[in-house]
Amino acid sequence: MKIITGATLIDGTGSPPLVDSAVLVNENGRFEAVGHRQQVSVPPNAEEIDATGMTLLPGLIDCHDHLSSFTYDLMGRWGFAEPRSLRYLRIAKVMEDTLLTGYTTIRDCGWLDVGFKLAVEQGLIAGPRLLVATSPLSPTHGMSDRSSSSGHHQPPSPDPNLPLGIADGVDQVRAKVREVVRVGADLVKVFQTGWGRPHHGSKDVAFNRAELRALINEAHIHGKKVASHAIGGAGLRMSIEEGVDTIEHGSYLDEDPDLIKMMADQGAFLVPTLTVFVFHREMGTPEAQIEAHDFRHHHVETVQKAMAAGVRVVAGTDAGGWVHGNNAQELQCLVEAGLTPMEALIAATSWAAECCGLAKEIGTVQRGKLADLIVVDGNPLKDITVLQDRSRIKLVMKEGKIHADLLVRGRTET
């Protein structure tokens, strides 16, 4: 058993911080007791970890990442930029680095196959707990149709666990959903609008209503949530009206207040992914830069109106194509968009766990839940950016196992 004492506890529920806390972790990797240090007895065989002066938080959750993405160029997207063995090792390194920054769960929204999830679960590599979408879906001409400007189609996937995500017509859509479920998808990702393309922009529709309805219905039949890339326009409206579980981006939601209310009534989550558009505004394609600048104000208004209406806004970066290892930048972006630091932390902990369907197991530091936690040198309620400084992430624990320990041993474990 392990007991972490002396830290100020922010438990992820939104409750006020608890100073001089004690958190007891049992041999099964779960929280055994949580409370003030004087209220939690120390078992005689427990290893005590002194975190006095630090802040203890639940392990952080990113609800929209792309761990296997590194560039936006066509060769990289087609998987031709480097040997596949090198690519796999690079992904494994990214996963380890992400864990060591305090992110114990990642919802990967495209192009990571289930083998990486299994490797973490089997202890072959160190990494966050993974939920994978495998291949995102779109119709021909949609975002999963990665054709070249010369008109050449993307070659067939060399990985049978990442099938080509293009489907046209209701029957193909249902079959494609079944296929990604078969290869291990934990959720179904759909591109329902475009983005950053000359002829398929942020308000352009992808699937027609019948196709989208079939996709959502088939996914729900198999117990899978649907995450819809939907930035604005009719595709965004269609996604919400047909009952997707999460809206990814939703940048123009502020233009349709009725949709925000509908999301709140349905219990749908908003994953605004503010971080990725910081990069797109500065370094994206000409089309992406224009679009990201055009909806910047709308995006902030969307987040504020969604929060005011009771929509659960959760943290997700979508930044894999640009950068890895700074997932906490999204929390800074959320605060800059109007959330309080506590609300931003909830967006990356308890609400994020609900978004992932894992609220019974993770997201808060409470008795009986899996012992995912981090200890930080600093107070993120006063300065949310401390979570971006890896040197200040002093302890990372996932399911009771310590992966980074700069408090006791001064070294990193994997």
LUMBAVO-195885 format. One record per residue (C-alpha): residue in three letters; chain; x, y, z; residue number from 1. Coordinates in nm, 4 decimals, m for minus. Example, Ala and Ser with C-alpha at 12.3 -4.5 7.8 and 13.67 -1.06 7.14 Angstrom:
REM LUMBAVO-195885
res,chain,x,y,z,n
Ala,A,1.2300,m0.4500,0.7800,1
Ser,A,1.3670,m0.1060,0.7140,2
REM end
This chain:
REM LUMBAVO-195885
res,chain,x,y,z,n
Met,A,0.0000,0.0000,0.0000,1
Lys,A,0.0995,0.3624,m0.0550,2
Ile,A,m0.0151,0.6763,0.1221,3
Ile,A,0.0506,1.0255,m0.0116,4
Thr,A,0.0403,1.2863,0.2610,5
Gly,A,0.0572,1.6611,0.3012,6
Ala,A,m0.0617,1.7709,m0.0434,7
Thr,A,m0.3491,2.0056,m0.1160,8
Leu,A,m0.6091,1.7822,m0.2800,9
Ile,A,m0.8181,1.8955,m0.5765,10
Asp,A,m1.0317,1.5855,m0.6162,11
Gly,A,m1.1952,1.6571,m0.9539,12
Thr,A,m1.5496,1.6915,m0.8222,13
Gly,A,m1.5410,2.0696,m0.7992,14
Ser,A,m1.5270,2.0627,m0.4183,15
Pro,A,m1.2985,2.3161,m0.2481,16
Pro,A,m0.9358,2.2054,m0.2174,17
Leu,A,m0.8481,2.0006,0.0901,18
Val,A,m0.5238,2.1077,0.2539,19
Asp,A,m0.2926,1.8637,0.4313,20
Ser,A,m0.4638,1.5645,0.2738,21
Ala,A,m0.3909,1.1949,0.2841,22
Val,A,m0.4658,0.9574,m0.0035,23
Leu,A,m0.4295,0.5860,0.0612,24
Val,A,m0.3865,0.3496,m0.2352,25
Asn,A,m0.4411,m0.0223,m0.1869,26
Glu,A,m0.2713,m0.3226,m0.3463,27
Asn,A,m0.5421,m0.3437,m0.6123,28
Gly,A,m0.4530,m0.0033,m0.7507,29
Arg,A,m0.7589,0.1730,m0.6108,30
Phe,A,m0.8154,0.4548,m0.3653,31
Glu,A,m0.8721,0.3008,m0.0240,32
Ala,A,m0.9191,0.6201,0.1769,33
Val,A,m0.9200,0.9927,0.1028,34
Gly,A,m0.9385,1.2739,0.3556,35
His,A,m0.7500,1.5035,0.5899,36
Arg,A,m0.4228,1.3567,0.7098,37
Gln,A,m0.5484,1.3353,1.0675,38
Gln,A,m0.8538,1.1378,0.9524,39
Val,A,m0.6720,0.8709,0.7489,40
Ser,A,m0.4762,0.6158,0.9442,41
Val,A,m0.1492,0.4930,0.8006,42
Pro,A,m0.1320,0.1132,0.7750,43
Pro,A,0.1901,m0.0267,0.9222,44
Asn,A,0.3010,m0.1715,0.5894,45
Ala,A,0.2233,0.1368,0.3786,46
Glu,A,0.4904,0.3299,0.1901,47
Glu,A,0.4453,0.6954,0.2838,48
Ile,A,0.5133,0.9581,0.0191,49
Asp,A,0.5474,1.3101,0.1548,50
Ala,A,0.3916,1.5645,m0.0853,51
Thr,A,0.3797,1.8572,0.1559,52
Gly,A,0.3480,2.1878,m0.0294,53
Met,A,0.2333,2.0185,m0.3497,54
Thr,A,m0.1054,1.9820,m0.5200,55
Leu,A,m0.2597,1.6393,m0.5788,56
Leu,A,m0.5037,1.5953,m0.8686,57
Pro,A,m0.6742,1.3110,m1.0523,58
Gly,A,m0.4847,1.1850,m1.3544,59
Leu,A,m0.5638,1.4141,m1.6458,60
Ile,A,m0.7717,1.3081,m1.9466,61
Asp,A,m0.7514,1.4280,m2.3076,62
Cys,A,m1.0783,1.3564,m2.4889,63
His,A,m0.9461,1.4218,m2.8389,64
Asp,A,m0.5925,1.3358,m2.9382,65
His,A,m0.4184,1.1730,m3.2332,66
Leu,A,m0.1178,0.9925,m3.0904,67
Ser,A,m0.0170,0.8424,m3.4245,68
Ser,A,m0.0235,1.1709,m3.6182,69
Phe,A,0.2902,1.3737,m3.6684,70
Thr,A,0.2406,1.5881,m3.9791,71
Tyr,A,m0.0321,1.7092,m4.2109,72
Asp,A,0.1558,1.6377,m4.5329,73
Leu,A,0.0229,1.3704,m4.7670,74
Met,A,0.3176,1.1310,m4.7321,75
Gly,A,0.2776,1.1355,m4.3569,76
Arg,A,m0.0987,1.0899,m4.3801,77
Trp,A,m0.0594,0.7968,m4.6165,78
Gly,A,0.2011,0.6427,m4.3841,79
Phe,A,0.4828,0.6642,m4.6372,80
Ala,A,0.7087,0.9117,m4.4538,81
Glu,A,0.9181,0.6529,m4.2677,82
Pro,A,0.9498,0.2786,m4.2083,83
Arg,A,0.6484,0.1415,m4.0254,84
Ser,A,0.8669,m0.0041,m3.7521,85
Leu,A,1.0139,0.3402,m3.6822,86
Arg,A,0.6669,0.4917,m3.6829,87
Tyr,A,0.5409,0.2392,m3.4271,88
Leu,A,0.8353,0.3057,m3.1962,89
Arg,A,0.7815,0.6781,m3.2339,90
Ile,A,0.4176,0.6362,m3.1313,91
Ala,A,0.5201,0.4282,m2.8303,92
Lys,A,0.7595,0.7029,m2.7230,93
Val,A,0.4871,0.9644,m2.7567,94
Met,A,0.2572,0.7513,m2.5426,95
Glu,A,0.5182,0.7219,m2.2689,96
Asp,A,0.5959,1.0946,m2.2762,97
Thr,A,0.2254,1.1772,m2.2613,98
Leu,A,0.1831,0.9626,m1.9520,99
Leu,A,0.4792,1.1263,m1.7809,100
Thr,A,0.3215,1.4700,m1.8271,101
Gly,A,0.0295,1.3586,m1.6115,102
Tyr,A,m0.2167,1.2332,m1.8719,103
Thr,A,m0.3341,0.8928,m1.7620,104
Thr,A,m0.6193,0.8545,m2.0136,105
Ile,A,m0.6373,0.9480,m2.3813,106
Arg,A,m0.9372,0.9231,m2.6118,107
Asp,A,m0.7707,0.8860,m2.9496,108
Cys,A,m1.0039,1.0041,m3.2239,109
Gly,A,m0.8392,0.8525,m3.5259,110
Trp,A,m0.5742,0.6344,m3.6858,111
Leu,A,m0.4356,0.4579,m3.3789,112
Asp,A,m0.4952,0.0854,m3.4009,113
Val,A,m0.6056,m0.1278,m3.1091,114
Gly,A,m0.2643,m0.2950,m3.0769,115
Phe,A,m0.1264,0.0061,m2.8918,116
Lys,A,m0.4115,m0.0121,m2.6421,117
Leu,A,m0.3450,m0.3826,m2.5910,118
Ala,A,0.0278,m0.3214,m2.5488,119
Val,A,m0.0428,m0.0792,m2.2629,120
Glu,A,m0.2928,m0.3138,m2.1020,121
Gln,A,m0.0479,m0.6039,m2.1237,122
Gly,A,0.2372,m0.3987,m1.9776,123
Leu,A,0.4540,m0.4135,m2.2890,124
Ile,A,0.4853,m0.0355,m2.3063,125
Ala,A,0.4102,0.2492,m2.0684,126
Gly,A,0.1309,0.4782,m2.1737,127
Pro,A,m0.2032,0.6289,m2.0854,128
Arg,A,m0.5210,0.4245,m2.0722,129
Leu,A,m0.6503,0.4355,m2.4288,130
Leu,A,m0.9853,0.4578,m2.5990,131
Val,A,m0.9401,0.4291,m2.9743,132
Ala,A,m1.1630,0.5191,m3.2667,133
Thr,A,m0.9376,0.3361,m3.5146,134
Ser,A,m1.0452,0.4740,m3.8568,135
Pro,A,m1.2674,0.7838,m3.8692,136
Leu,A,m1.5531,0.7697,m4.1195,137
Ser,A,m1.6629,1.0014,m4.3971,138
Pro,A,m1.8139,0.9750,m4.7449,139
Thr,A,m1.6131,1.0108,m5.0626,140
His,A,m1.4774,1.3657,m5.0754,141
Gly,A,m1.4952,1.3884,m4.6945,142
Met,A,m1.2087,1.4228,m4.4508,143
Ser,A,m1.1256,1.0512,m4.4536,144
Asp,A,m1.0839,1.0685,m4.8315,145
Arg,A,m0.7189,1.1658,m4.8432,146
Ser,A,m0.6727,1.1949,m5.2152,147
Ser,A,m0.3814,1.3837,m5.3625,148
Ser,A,m0.4127,1.7123,m5.5495,149
Ser,A,m0.3224,1.5149,m5.8632,150
Gly,A,m0.6392,1.3114,m5.8200,151
His,A,m0.4741,0.9923,m5.6977,152
His,A,m0.6598,0.8039,m5.4268,153
Gln,A,m0.5066,0.7007,m5.0973,154
Pro,A,m0.3618,0.3512,m5.1304,155
Pro,A,m0.5376,0.0716,m4.9412,156
Ser,A,m0.4358,0.0575,m4.5770,157
Pro,A,m0.1508,m0.1875,m4.5135,158
Asp,A,m0.2946,m0.2392,m4.1648,159
Pro,A,m0.6149,m0.4480,m4.1547,160
Asn,A,m0.6849,m0.2973,m3.8123,161
Leu,A,m0.7125,0.0472,m3.9736,162
Pro,A,m0.9587,m0.0029,m4.2592,163
Leu,A,m1.0164,0.2758,m4.5117,164
Gly,A,m1.2805,0.4970,m4.3532,165
Ile,A,m1.4801,0.5888,m4.6636,166
Ala,A,m1.8438,0.4792,m4.6972,167
Asp,A,m2.1226,0.5936,m4.9309,168
Gly,A,m2.4870,0.5104,m4.8849,169
Val,A,m2.6708,0.3702,m4.5848,170
Asp,A,m2.5666,0.0086,m4.6396,171
Gln,A,m2.1965,0.0916,m4.6732,172
Val,A,m2.2126,0.3168,m4.3690,173
Arg,A,m2.3620,0.0423,m4.1532,174
Ala,A,m2.1066,m0.2063,m4.2816,175
Lys,A,m1.8188,0.0319,m4.2130,176
Val,A,m1.9354,0.0925,m3.8560,177
Arg,A,m1.9447,m0.2823,m3.8024,178
Glu,A,m1.5956,m0.3090,m3.9480,179
Val,A,m1.4377,m0.0553,m3.7126,180
Val,A,m1.6195,m0.2208,m3.4217,181
Arg,A,m1.4775,m0.5542,m3.5346,182
Val,A,m1.1196,m0.4223,m3.5307,183
Gly,A,m1.1604,m0.2904,m3.1755,184
Ala,A,m1.2967,0.0655,m3.1901,185
Asp,A,m1.4107,0.1975,m2.8523,186
Leu,A,m1.5998,0.4809,m3.0205,187
Val,A,m1.7012,0.5768,m3.3723,188
Lys,A,m1.5574,0.9007,m3.5096,189
Val,A,m1.7400,1.0672,m3.7983,190
Phe,A,m1.6346,1.3653,m4.0067,191
Gln,A,m1.9689,1.5389,m4.0593,192
Thr,A,m1.8255,1.8667,m4.1867,193
Gly,A,m1.5098,1.9566,m4.3702,194
Trp,A,m1.2185,2.1671,m4.2577,195
Gly,A,m0.9247,2.3431,m4.4175,196
Arg,A,m0.9801,2.2165,m4.7705,197
Pro,A,m1.0459,2.4267,m5.0812,198
His,A,m1.3732,2.2485,m5.1630,199
His,A,m1.4780,2.1039,m4.8268,200
Gly,A,m1.4803,2.3656,m4.5549,201
Ser,A,m1.6031,2.4042,m4.1998,202
Lys,A,m1.9700,2.4490,m4.2894,203
Asp,A,m1.9876,2.1926,m4.5697,204
Val,A,m2.1875,1.8749,m4.5036,205
Ala,A,m2.0369,1.5269,m4.5352,206
Phe,A,m2.2897,1.2436,m4.4886,207
Asn,A,m2.6535,1.3052,m4.5772,208
Arg,A,m2.9103,1.2751,m4.3012,209
Ala,A,m3.0055,0.9160,m4.3787,210
Glu,A,m2.6409,0.8067,m4.3802,211
Leu,A,m2.5619,0.9854,m4.0541,212
Arg,A,m2.8726,0.8462,m3.8878,213
Ala,A,m2.7719,0.4952,m3.9922,214
Leu,A,m2.4165,0.5505,m3.8619,215
Ile,A,m2.5354,0.6688,m3.5212,216
Asn,A,m2.7954,0.3944,m3.4946,217
Glu,A,m2.5490,0.1208,m3.5858,218
Ala,A,m2.2847,0.2527,m3.3459,219
His,A,m2.5355,0.2674,m3.0603,220
Ile,A,m2.6548,m0.0842,m3.1392,221
His,A,m2.2993,m0.1972,m3.0693,222
Gly,A,m2.2724,0.0135,m2.7546,223
Lys,A,m2.0323,0.2674,m2.9050,224
Lys,A,m2.0543,0.6429,m2.8614,225
Val,A,m2.0330,0.8654,m3.1679,226
Ala,A,m1.7927,1.1593,m3.1826,227
Ser,A,m1.8767,1.4019,m3.4621,228
His,A,m1.6243,1.6377,m3.6154,229
Ala,A,m1.8711,1.9173,m3.6801,230
Ile,A,m1.7569,2.2771,m3.6979,231
Gly,A,m2.0631,2.4591,m3.8283,232
Gly,A,m2.3499,2.4772,m4.0700,233
Ala,A,m2.5959,2.2050,m4.1602,234
Gly,A,m2.3537,1.9256,m4.0673,235
Leu,A,m2.3326,2.0542,m3.7111,236
Arg,A,m2.7097,2.0841,m3.6840,237
Met,A,m2.7620,1.7397,m3.8310,238
Ser,A,m2.5164,1.5856,m3.5844,239
Ile,A,m2.6975,1.7233,m3.2820,240
Glu,A,m3.0478,1.6587,m3.4139,241
Glu,A,m2.9625,1.2972,m3.4928,242
Gly,A,m2.8155,1.2401,m3.1464,243
Val,A,m2.4362,1.2119,m3.1574,244
Asp,A,m2.2768,1.1781,m2.8155,245
Thr,A,m2.0014,1.4370,m2.8526,246
Ile,A,m1.9411,1.7346,m3.0763,247
Glu,A,m1.5770,1.7785,m3.1664,248
His,A,m1.4906,2.1456,m3.2298,249
Gly,A,m1.8433,2.2942,m3.2695,250
Ser,A,m1.6874,2.6305,m3.3429,251
Tyr,A,m2.0001,2.7955,m3.4857,252
Leu,A,m2.2461,2.6666,m3.2242,253
Asp,A,m2.2900,3.0214,m3.0989,254
Glu,A,m2.4795,3.1003,m3.4197,255
Asp,A,m2.7519,2.8474,m3.3293,256
Pro,A,m2.8480,2.8802,m2.9612,257
Asp,A,m3.1219,2.6211,m3.0041,258
Leu,A,m2.8554,2.3615,m3.0745,259
Ile,A,m2.6742,2.4453,m2.7517,260
Lys,A,m2.9962,2.3913,m2.5573,261
Met,A,m3.0544,2.0670,m2.7464,262
Met,A,m2.7069,1.9456,m2.6490,263
Ala,A,m2.7729,2.0274,m2.2844,264
Asp,A,m3.1071,1.8476,m2.2930,265
Gln,A,m2.9542,1.5412,m2.4589,266
Gly,A,m2.6498,1.5299,m2.2327,267
Ala,A,m2.4130,1.5661,m2.5262,268
Phe,A,m2.0565,1.6806,m2.4602,269
Leu,A,m1.8658,1.9583,m2.6338,270
Val,A,m1.4958,1.8970,m2.7035,271
Pro,A,m1.3885,2.2364,m2.8442,272
Thr,A,m1.0208,2.1459,m2.9077,273
Leu,A,m0.9063,2.5054,m2.8855,274
Thr,A,m0.5387,2.4103,m2.8881,275
Val,A,m0.5232,2.2739,m3.2405,276
Phe,A,m0.6590,2.5942,m3.3877,277
Val,A,m0.3782,2.7943,m3.2267,278
Phe,A,m0.1453,2.5998,m3.4550,279
His,A,m0.3754,2.6162,m3.7569,280
Arg,A,m0.4025,2.9934,m3.7285,281
Glu,A,m0.0262,3.0258,m3.7303,282
Met,A,0.1025,2.7355,m3.9411,283
Gly,A,m0.1884,2.5672,m4.1176,284
Thr,A,m0.2678,2.5506,m4.4855,285
Pro,A,m0.3906,2.8785,m4.6367,286
Glu,A,m0.7487,2.7523,m4.6131,287
Ala,A,m0.7021,2.6364,m4.2531,288
Gln,A,m0.5485,2.9673,m4.1474,289
Ile,A,m0.8368,3.1629,m4.2961,290
Glu,A,m1.1030,2.9416,m4.1398,291
Ala,A,m0.9353,2.9324,m3.7984,292
His,A,m0.9084,3.3109,m3.7920,293
Asp,A,m1.2674,3.3524,m3.9128,294
Phe,A,m1.4254,3.1462,m3.6367,295
Arg,A,m1.1914,3.2327,m3.3497,296
His,A,m1.4409,3.4713,m3.1879,297
His,A,m1.7278,3.2315,m3.2540,298
His,A,m1.5354,2.9497,m3.0886,299
Val,A,m1.4856,3.1439,m2.7653,300
Glu,A,m1.8503,3.2512,m2.7671,301
Thr,A,m1.9505,2.8886,m2.8215,302
Val,A,m1.7583,2.7713,m2.5152,303
Gln,A,m1.9037,3.0451,m2.2966,304
Lys,A,m2.2622,2.9909,m2.4132,305
Ala,A,m2.2299,2.6146,m2.3807,306
Met,A,m2.1085,2.6424,m2.0217,307
Ala,A,m2.3857,2.8880,m1.9382,308
Ala,A,m2.6458,2.6511,m2.0833,309
Gly,A,m2.5225,2.3515,m1.8849,310
Val,A,m2.3412,2.1695,m2.1636,311
Arg,A,m2.0441,1.9774,m2.0285,312
Val,A,m1.7341,2.1159,m2.1989,313
Val,A,m1.4400,1.8776,m2.1827,314
Ala,A,m1.0712,1.9074,m2.2632,315
Gly,A,m0.9262,1.7696,m2.5845,316
Thr,A,m0.6328,1.9036,m2.7844,317
Asp,A,m0.6544,1.7468,m3.1352,318
Ala,A,m0.2970,1.8698,m3.1665,319
Gly,A,m0.1221,1.5467,m3.2639,320
Gly,A,m0.0431,1.6628,m3.6149,321
Trp,A,0.1476,1.9581,m3.4710,322
Val,A,0.2844,1.8651,m3.1309,323
His,A,0.2791,1.5937,m2.8672,324
Gly,A,0.3410,1.6095,m2.4943,325
Asn,A,0.1747,1.9400,m2.4077,326
Asn,A,m0.1869,1.8308,m2.3694,327
Ala,A,m0.2329,2.0686,m2.0756,328
Gln,A,m0.2179,2.3624,m2.3160,329
Glu,A,m0.5889,2.2993,m2.3680,330
Leu,A,m0.6560,2.3883,m2.0050,331
Gln,A,m0.4859,2.7230,m2.0550,332
Cys,A,m0.6950,2.7767,m2.3684,333
Leu,A,m1.0144,2.6944,m2.1804,334
Val,A,m0.9291,2.9445,m1.9083,335
Glu,A,m0.8527,3.2066,m2.1718,336
Ala,A,m1.1941,3.1290,m2.3232,337
Gly,A,m1.3684,3.2100,m1.9960,338
Leu,A,m1.3624,2.8991,m1.7760,339
Thr,A,m1.2337,2.9288,m1.4227,340
Pro,A,m0.9242,2.7205,m1.3450,341
Met,A,m1.1419,2.4836,m1.1401,342
Glu,A,m1.3828,2.4425,m1.4324,343
Ala,A,m1.0899,2.3708,m1.6637,344
Leu,A,m0.9640,2.1033,m1.4248,345
Ile,A,m1.3099,1.9467,m1.4107,346
Ala,A,m1.3120,1.9518,m1.7920,347
Ala,A,m0.9973,1.7382,m1.7862,348
Thr,A,m1.1009,1.5071,m1.5018,349
Ser,A,m1.4553,1.4211,m1.3896,350
Trp,A,m1.6434,1.5542,m1.6926,351
Ala,A,m1.3822,1.4061,m1.9237,352
Ala,A,m1.4268,1.0687,m1.7553,353
Glu,A,m1.8019,1.0942,m1.8161,354
Cys,A,m1.7373,1.1793,m2.1800,355
Cys,A,m1.5262,0.8640,m2.2106,356
Gly,A,m1.7871,0.6512,m2.0351,357
Leu,A,m1.5443,0.5823,m1.7506,358
Ala,A,m1.6871,0.7951,m1.4695,359
Lys,A,m1.7371,0.4940,m1.2421,360
Glu,A,m1.3643,0.4142,m1.2567,361
Ile,A,m1.1639,0.7348,m1.3035,362
Gly,A,m1.1837,1.1138,m1.3100,363
Thr,A,m1.1949,1.1875,m0.9365,364
Val,A,m0.9904,1.1012,m0.6295,365
Gln,A,m1.2552,0.9089,m0.4392,366
Arg,A,m1.2619,0.5836,m0.2481,367
Gly,A,m1.3042,0.2792,m0.4717,368
Lys,A,m1.1914,0.4389,m0.7968,369
Leu,A,m0.8760,0.3477,m0.9847,370
Ala,A,m0.5770,0.5287,m0.8387,371
Asp,A,m0.4907,0.7635,m1.1239,372
Leu,A,m0.3292,1.0755,m0.9798,373
Ile,A,m0.0630,1.3368,m1.0263,374
Val,A,0.1274,1.5522,m0.7791,375
Val,A,0.2231,1.8978,m0.9005,376
Asp,A,0.4693,2.1514,m0.7653,377
Gly,A,0.2420,2.4539,m0.7747,378
Asn,A,m0.1219,2.5502,m0.7591,379
Pro,A,m0.3089,2.5180,m1.0915,380
Leu,A,m0.6009,2.7131,m0.9437,381
Lys,A,m0.3715,3.0149,m0.9320,382
Asp,A,m0.1684,2.9365,m1.2452,383
Ile,A,m0.3143,2.6750,m1.4776,384
Thr,A,0.0044,2.6769,m1.6870,385
Val,A,0.2023,2.4931,m1.4176,386
Leu,A,0.0568,2.1734,m1.5649,387
Gln,A,0.2513,2.2402,m1.8862,388
Asp,A,0.5864,2.2367,m1.7051,389
Arg,A,0.6983,1.8747,m1.6993,390
Ser,A,0.9587,1.9478,m1.4337,391
Arg,A,0.6749,2.0376,m1.1972,392
Ile,A,0.4870,1.7109,m1.2486,393
Lys,A,0.6469,1.5396,m0.9507,394
Leu,A,0.4477,1.2172,m0.9346,395
Val,A,0.2375,1.0275,m1.1877,396
Met,A,0.0411,0.7243,m1.0767,397
Lys,A,m0.1864,0.5114,m1.2926,398
Glu,A,m0.3917,0.2342,m1.1360,399
Gly,A,m0.1674,0.2469,m0.8304,400
Lys,A,0.1587,0.2079,m1.0221,401
Ile,A,0.4065,0.4931,m1.0047,402
His,A,0.5404,0.5911,m1.3481,403
Ala,A,0.7162,0.9163,m1.2577,404
Asp,A,0.8506,0.9913,m0.9110,405
Leu,A,1.0504,1.3056,m0.8520,406
Leu,A,0.9371,1.3320,m0.4912,407
Val,A,1.0944,1.0220,m0.3384,408
Arg,A,1.3456,0.8697,m0.5720,409
Gly,A,1.4358,1.1610,m0.7944,410
Arg,A,1.4066,0.9458,m1.1025,411
Thr,A,1.1556,0.8322,m1.3611,412
Glu,A,1.0128,0.4810,m1.3726,413
Thr,A,0.8286,0.3148,m1.6599,414
REM end
